[in-house]
Amino acid sequence: MSTLSPLQLNKTFFTDVRISAQPDMAVSGNLITNVEFGGKVQTGNPRSWMLTVRVNLKAENEKPVPYVGTVECIGIFTVLPAWPEDQIEKLVLVNGTGLIYTIIREMICSITARGPFDVLMLPTQSFLDFYEQRKKAGAGAGAATTSAT
C-alpha cells in the first residue's frame, strides 16, 4: 500500500515557452542550462505555495549550440497537514522545484524531438544544495547552472 506524498501538486501552467533551433550554424559550443526558482506562500496559508521555475538554454562561450531559449512553469502546491510546519519551505523548494523542473525537462524534450538536431535531454538535478545555499544567504530565490549535451 502506498501513501500520499506530503507535497501535493495541484496545478501547473507554462508562462513562457521559447525554444529556437539554430539550423544554419555549425554547432560547436556547449549548451548551458541556467535554472532559476522561487516560491511564495499563497493567501496567507503556510501550506499553500506557488512555485516558479525558469530554465534558460544558452551557449557557454558564444559558440553556436543546437537550441537556445527559455521555458518557465508555475506550480501550485499544497502540503498535507501531517507534515511539520518548520519543514514546509524546504519540502516545497527542494521537491517542488524538482517536480516542476521535470515537467520543463519533458516539454523541452517534446519540442526538440521535432527539431533538426537530436532531442535535448536536460540533466537530472537535485535542488537540495541550492536550497541550503539560499538559506545561508537569506535569499528569496535560487539559481543553478549546469551543462547539457
BAGUSE-854049 format. One line per field, with one value per residue (C-alpha): residue number from 1; x, y, z; chain. Coordinates in steps of 0.1 Angstrom, whole numbers, plus 5000, padded with zeros to 4 digits. Example, Ala and Ser with C-alpha at 12.3 -4.5 7.8 and 13.67 -1.06 7.14 Angstrom:
BEGIN
nr <- c(1; 2)
u <- c(5123; 5137)
v <- c(4955; 4989)
w <- c(5078; 5071)
kette <- c(A; A)
// end
This chain:
BEGIN
nr <- c(1; 2; 3; 4; 5; 6; 7; 8; 9; 10; 11; 12; 13; 14; 15; 16; 17; 18; 19; 20; 21; 22; 23; 24; 25; 26; 27; 28; 29; 30; 31; 32; 33; 34; 35; 36; 37; 38; 39; 40; 41; 42; 43; 44; 45; 46; 47; 48; 49; 50; 51; 52; 53; 54; 55; 56; 57; 58; 59; 60; 61; 62; 63; 64; 65; 66; 67; 68; 69; 70; 71; 72; 73; 74; 75; 76; 77; 78; 79; 80; 81; 82; 83; 84; 85; 86; 87; 88; 89; 90; 91; 92; 93; 94; 95; 96; 97; 98; 99; 100; 101; 102; 103; 104; 105; 106; 107; 108; 109; 110; 111; 112; 113; 114; 115; 116; 117; 118; 119; 120; 121; 122; 123; 124; 125; 126; 127; 128; 129; 130; 131; 132; 133; 134; 135; 136; 137; 138; 139; 140; 141; 142; 143; 144; 145; 146; 147; 148; 149)
u <- c(5000; 5014; 5009; 5005; 5034; 5032; 5037; 5007; 5009; 4975; 4981; 5009; 5009; 5036; 5041; 5070; 5080; 5106; 5129; 5148; 5168; 5199; 5200; 5221; 5250; 5278; 5272; 5304; 5296; 5285; 5249; 5245; 5212; 5206; 5177; 5161; 5134; 5115; 5083; 5059; 5031; 4996; 4968; 4985; 4982; 5017; 5006; 4996; 5025; 5031; 5065; 5081; 5109; 5126; 5151; 5173; 5192; 5222; 5257; 5286; 5311; 5291; 5298; 5267; 5246; 5217; 5189; 5185; 5156; 5136; 5109; 5091; 5065; 5045; 5032; 5006; 5012; 4996; 5015; 4995; 4986; 5007; 5040; 5059; 5053; 5090; 5099; 5074; 5096; 5124; 5099; 5084; 5116; 5136; 5109; 5086; 5114; 5124; 5089; 5085; 5120; 5110; 5079; 5100; 5125; 5098; 5085; 5120; 5123; 5089; 5098; 5134; 5123; 5107; 5137; 5166; 5191; 5190; 5164; 5177; 5176; 5184; 5204; 5186; 5192; 5189; 5179; 5189; 5224; 5209; 5182; 5209; 5230; 5198; 5191; 5227; 5225; 5190; 5179; 5143; 5152; 5178; 5197; 5215; 5237; 5247; 5260; 5237; 5248)
v <- c(5000; 5034; 5066; 5101; 5124; 5153; 5176; 5176; 5193; 5208; 5226; 5236; 5260; 5274; 5311; 5313; 5287; 5298; 5273; 5282; 5258; 5272; 5251; 5275; 5274; 5249; 5236; 5237; 5250; 5236; 5243; 5257; 5255; 5281; 5272; 5300; 5292; 5307; 5303; 5321; 5313; 5317; 5336; 5335; 5297; 5283; 5250; 5266; 5276; 5289; 5279; 5294; 5276; 5291; 5272; 5293; 5275; 5293; 5289; 5286; 5307; 5324; 5294; 5280; 5254; 5235; 5252; 5283; 5296; 5298; 5278; 5289; 5269; 5277; 5250; 5253; 5231; 5220; 5205; 5179; 5187; 5159; 5175; 5195; 5232; 5241; 5218; 5231; 5256; 5230; 5204; 5228; 5244; 5212; 5186; 5211; 5226; 5191; 5183; 5215; 5211; 5176; 5190; 5216; 5189; 5169; 5200; 5207; 5170; 5172; 5204; 5195; 5160; 5177; 5199; 5195; 5181; 5153; 5156; 5178; 5160; 5182; 5166; 5154; 5178; 5179; 5212; 5204; 5221; 5252; 5254; 5251; 5279; 5300; 5296; 5306; 5337; 5346; 5349; 5346; 5326; 5302; 5296; 5266; 5263; 5231; 5219; 5199; 5179)
w <- c(5000; 4991; 5010; 4996; 4994; 5018; 4989; 4965; 4931; 4924; 4891; 4866; 4838; 4814; 4813; 4788; 4762; 4736; 4721; 4689; 4667; 4651; 4619; 4598; 4622; 4626; 4661; 4681; 4716; 4749; 4760; 4795; 4814; 4840; 4863; 4884; 4910; 4938; 4958; 4979; 5003; 4988; 5006; 5040; 5043; 5051; 5034; 5001; 4978; 4943; 4928; 4897; 4878; 4848; 4826; 4802; 4775; 4761; 4747; 4771; 4752; 4724; 4701; 4683; 4701; 4686; 4707; 4727; 4747; 4779; 4795; 4826; 4845; 4876; 4901; 4928; 4957; 4990; 5019; 5038; 5075; 5089; 5076; 5103; 5097; 5102; 5072; 5047; 5029; 5024; 5011; 4986; 4974; 4971; 4960; 4943; 4922; 4912; 4901; 4880; 4866; 4854; 4837; 4819; 4810; 4793; 4775; 4761; 4750; 4732; 4714; 4704; 4693; 4663; 4656; 4632; 4659; 4684; 4712; 4740; 4774; 4803; 4831; 4861; 4890; 4928; 4943; 4979; 4977; 4961; 4988; 5015; 4998; 4995; 5033; 5042; 5020; 5032; 4996; 4983; 4952; 4939; 4907; 4894; 4863; 4846; 4813; 4790; 4759)
kette <- c(A; A; A; A; A; A; A; A; A; A; A; A; A; A; A; A; A; A; A; A; A; A; A; A; A; A; A; A; A; A; A; A; A; A; A; A; A; A; A; A; A; A; A; A; A; A; A; A; A; A; A; A; A; A; A; A; A; A; A; A; A; A; A; A; A; A; A; A; A; A; A; A; A; A; A; A; A; A; A; A; A; A; A; A; A; A; A; A; A; A; A; A; A; A; A; A; A; A; A; A; A; A; A; A; A; A; A; A; A; A; A; A; A; A; A; A; A; A; A; A; A; A; A; A; A; A; A; A; A; A; A; A; A; A; A; A; A; A; A; A; A; A; A; A; A; A; A; A; A)
// end
